[in-house]
Amino acid sequence: MYLYPNPANDFIYLRLGEKESGKLRVMITNIQGFIVSSREYDNLTNDQIIEINISGLPAGKYLINVADNISYKTIRVIKH
């Protein structure tokens, strides 16, 4: 799984790896831990790219939490 660009402006992209497919939950929290966005994605395929709109968020640092039925990953992102 790979997230780009970082730092970002209005959109970030989450590229799934060969092993990720099915269903994902993507939750964005600010640096204080408050949830600012949460969304579930279904019927995903290997190597799919998910576009995430962050244009409504103020500039700052965020944590992107990605979970499926097996694993959980947190990625730090800076928004300009």
C-alpha positions in Angstrom: 0.0 0.0 0.0 1.4 3.4 -1.0 0.0 6.9 -0.4 1.0 9.9 -2.5 1.7 12.8 -2.8 3.0 13.8 0.6 2.8 16.8 1.2 -0.5 17.2 -0.6 -2.9 19.9 -1.6 -6.4 18.8 -2.5 -6.2 15.1 -3.2 -4.2 12.2 -2.0 -4.0 8.8 -3.7 -3.9 5.4 -2.1 -2.5 2.7 -4.3 -3.3 -0.8 -3.2 -0.7 -3.5 -3.4 -1.0 -7.0 -4.9 -2.3 -8.4 -1.6 -5.0 -5.8 -0.9 -8.4 -6.3 -2.3 -12.0 -6.5 -1.1 -13.0 -3.9 1.5 -11.1 -1.1 3.1 -12.0 1.6 5.7 -10.1 4.8 5.4 -10.2 7.2 8.4 -8.5 10.6 8.6 -7.7 12.1 11.9 -6.1 15.4 12.8 -3.0 15.4 14.9 -5.0 15.7 18.1 -6.8 12.4 17.2 -10.2 13.8 16.2 -11.8 12.0 13.2 -12.3 14.5 10.3 -13.3 12.0 7.7 -14.2 8.3 7.4 -15.2 6.2 4.4 -15.5 2.6 3.5 -14.6 1.2 0.0 -16.0 -2.1 -1.3 -15.2 -4.3 -4.2 -11.6 -3.2 -4.5 -9.1 -5.0 -6.7 -5.3 -5.5 -6.6 -3.3 -2.5 -7.5 -6.3 -0.2 -7.6 -5.8 3.5 -6.9 -8.3 5.3 -4.6 -8.6 9.1 -4.9 -9.3 10.8 -1.5 -10.4 14.4 -1.5 -8.8 16.5 1.3 -9.6 19.9 -0.2 -12.0 20.8 2.7 -9.4 20.2 5.4 -7.3 23.1 6.7 -3.5 23.0 6.3 -1.8 20.8 8.8 -0.7 17.3 9.8 -3.1 14.3 9.5 -3.0 10.6 10.1 -4.5 8.3 7.4 -5.7 5.1 9.0 -6.4 2.2 6.6 -7.9 -1.0 7.8 -9.1 -4.2 6.2 -10.2 -7.5 7.8 -6.6 -8.5 8.4 -4.4 -5.5 9.0 -4.3 -1.8 10.0 -1.9 0.8 8.8 -1.3 4.5 9.7 0.3 7.0 7.3 1.2 10.6 8.2 0.3 13.3 5.7 1.0 17.0 5.5 -1.7 19.1 3.8 -0.7 22.5 2.4 
